[in-house]
């Protein structure tokens, strides 16, 4: 640490001020020829008197009851109208990826019944123009059609969306495991 930083450090200023004040008190007591540090003794007596006055304050029982009722009312109002905050998830930023030759995008929604985040709006994008494609399920598989350039992706198994969803969740788990060895 440089010499200038040491001199302007808040710690140096705070400790220096305390030592300087203590030395001034000592010098004041030496010149007054009193055996005890008068400034410090006055502060101790003032704090003691303040505590004594607070402890001997006359309090009516109805003040205490009213205070407790108001405190309960305020806590109830805060609890009733406080918006419930959803738990945060590090995976909420992960919303698109290239999987099995297609770009996929999705959103995250909080499920109250599961009390967790779930994947929603899973959509395949056209590899030519990046337009969200229309998924059509047929008896022989799932087809993806691009409404913009008429690109068609055929011969995909019916459960392709479920496989992609499973891969996304696995990618999140792998990231967590990599970050937390």
C-alpha positions in Angstrom: 0.0 0.0 0.0 1.4 3.4 -1.0 2.2 6.1 1.5 -0.7 8.3 0.3 -3.2 5.5 0.6 -2.1 4.8 4.1 -2.5 8.4 5.2 -6.0 8.7 3.7 -7.3 5.3 4.8 -10.5 5.5 6.8 -9.0 3.1 9.4 -6.0 5.4 9.9 -8.2 8.5 10.2 -10.6 6.8 12.7 -7.9 5.3 14.9 -5.8 8.5 14.7 -8.8 10.6 15.8 -9.5 8.3 18.7 -5.9 8.4 19.9 -5.7 12.1 19.5 -8.9 12.6 21.5 -7.6 10.3 24.3 -4.3 12.3 24.4 -6.2 15.6 24.7 -8.2 14.2 27.6 -5.0 13.1 29.3 -3.4 16.5 28.8 -6.5 18.2 30.1 -6.5 16.0 33.2 -2.9 16.6 33.8 -3.3 20.3 33.7 -6.4 20.2 36.0 -4.4 17.9 38.4 -7.2 15.4 38.8 -6.4 11.8 39.2 -9.2 10.4 37.0 -10.0 11.1 33.4 -12.8 13.6 33.9 -14.2 13.6 30.3 -14.5 9.8 30.3 -15.9 9.8 33.8 -18.6 12.4 32.8 -19.6 10.3 29.8 -19.9 7.2 32.0 -22.0 9.0 34.5 -24.3 10.5 31.8 -24.9 7.1 30.2 -25.6 5.6 33.7 -28.1 8.4 34.4 -29.8 7.9 31.0 -30.2 4.1 31.6 -31.5 4.8 35.1 -34.1 7.2 33.8 -35.3 4.8 31.1 -35.6 1.9 33.5 -37.6 4.0 36.0 -40.0 5.4 33.4 -43.6 5.0 34.4 -45.4 2.9 31.7 -49.1 2.3 31.7 -50.3 -1.3 31.0 -52.7 -0.1 28.3 -49.7 1.5 26.4 -48.0 -2.0 26.3 -51.3 -3.7 25.2 -51.9 -1.0 22.5 -48.3 -1.4 21.3 -48.6 -5.2 21.0 -51.9 -4.9 19.1 -50.4 -2.4 16.7 -47.4 -4.5 16.2 -49.5 -7.6 15.4 -51.7 -5.5 13.0 -48.6 -4.1 11.1 -47.1 -7.6 10.8 -50.4 -9.0 9.5 -50.8 -6.2 6.9 -47.3 -6.6 5.7 -47.7 -10.4 5.5 -51.1 -10.1 3.7 -50.0 -7.6 1.0 -46.4 -8.6 0.5 -46.0 -10.0 -3.0 -44.7 -13.6 -2.9 -41.2 -13.6 -4.5 -40.4 -16.5 -6.8 -37.3 -18.5 -6.1 -34.4 -17.7 -8.4 -32.8 -20.2 -10.7 -29.5 -19.9 -12.4 -30.9 -21.8 -15.4 -33.4 -19.0 -16.2 -30.8 -17.3 -18.5 -30.4 -20.5 -20.5 -33.2 -20.1 -23.1 -31.8 -21.4 -26.4 -29.3 -23.9 -27.8 -28.5 -26.0 -30.9 -29.7 -29.5 -30.3 -29.8 -32.4 -32.9 -29.1 -30.0 -35.8 -31.8 -27.4 -34.9 -31.8 -24.3 -32.9 -34.3 -24.6 -30.0 -35.7 -21.8 -27.8 -37.8 -22.0 -24.7 -39.0 -20.1 -21.7 -39.1 -20.9 -18.0 -42.3 -20.8 -15.9 -42.7 -21.3 -12.1 -45.0 -24.1 -11.3 -46.7 -23.7 -7.9 -47.8 -27.3 -7.8 -44.3 -28.6 -8.3 -42.7 -25.6 -6.5 -40.0 -25.4 -9.1 -39.2 -24.0 -12.5 -40.4 -25.9 -15.6 -39.6 -25.6 -19.3 -42.3 -24.1 -21.5 -42.9 -23.0 -25.1 -40.2 -25.3 -26.5 -39.8 -24.2 -30.2 -37.6 -25.4 -33.0 -36.2 -22.7 -35.3 -35.5 -23.0 -39.1 -31.8 -23.6 -39.8 -32.0 -21.4 -42.9 -33.9 -18.2 -41.7 -34.1 -18.7 -37.9 -38.0 -18.5 -37.9 -39.8 -20.5 -35.3 -41.1 -23.6 -37.1 -44.6 -25.2 -36.8 -44.5 -28.6 -35.3 -46.9 -31.2 -36.8 -47.4 -34.6 -35.3 -48.2 -37.4 -37.8 -48.6 -41.1 -37.3 -45.1 -41.7 -38.7 -43.3 -39.0 -36.8 -43.0 -35.3 -36.2 -42.6 -32.8 -39.0 -41.3 -29.2 -38.6 -42.4 -26.6 -41.3 -41.0 -23.1 -41.6 -43.8 -20.6 -42.4 -41.3 -18.1 -44.0 -39.1 -20.2 -46.3 -41.1 -23.4 -46.5 -38.1 -25.5 -45.2 -39.4 -28.9 -43.9 -37.7 -31.2 -41.5 -39.0 -34.7 -41.8 -38.5 -38.2 -40.3 -38.1 -37.0 -36.7 -39.4 -39.5 -34.0 -42.6 -38.4 -32.3 -40.9 -37.9 -28.9 -38.3 -35.4 -30.3 -39.6 -32.6 -28.1 -39.3 -34.7 -25.0 -35.8 -35.8 -26.0 -34.8 -32.2 -26.5 -36.3 -31.2 -23.2 -34.4 -34.0 -21.5 -31.2 -32.8 -23.1 -31.8 -29.2 -21.9 -32.3 -30.4 -18.3 -29.2 -32.6 -18.6 -27.2 -29.6 -19.9 -28.2 -27.6 -16.8 -27.3 -30.4 -14.5 -23.9 -30.8 -16.2 -23.2 -27.1 -15.8 -24.2 -27.3 -12.1 -21.9 -30.3 -11.6 -19.0 -28.6 -13.4 -19.4 -25.4 -11.3 -19.8 -27.3 -8.0 -17.1 -30.1 -8.0 
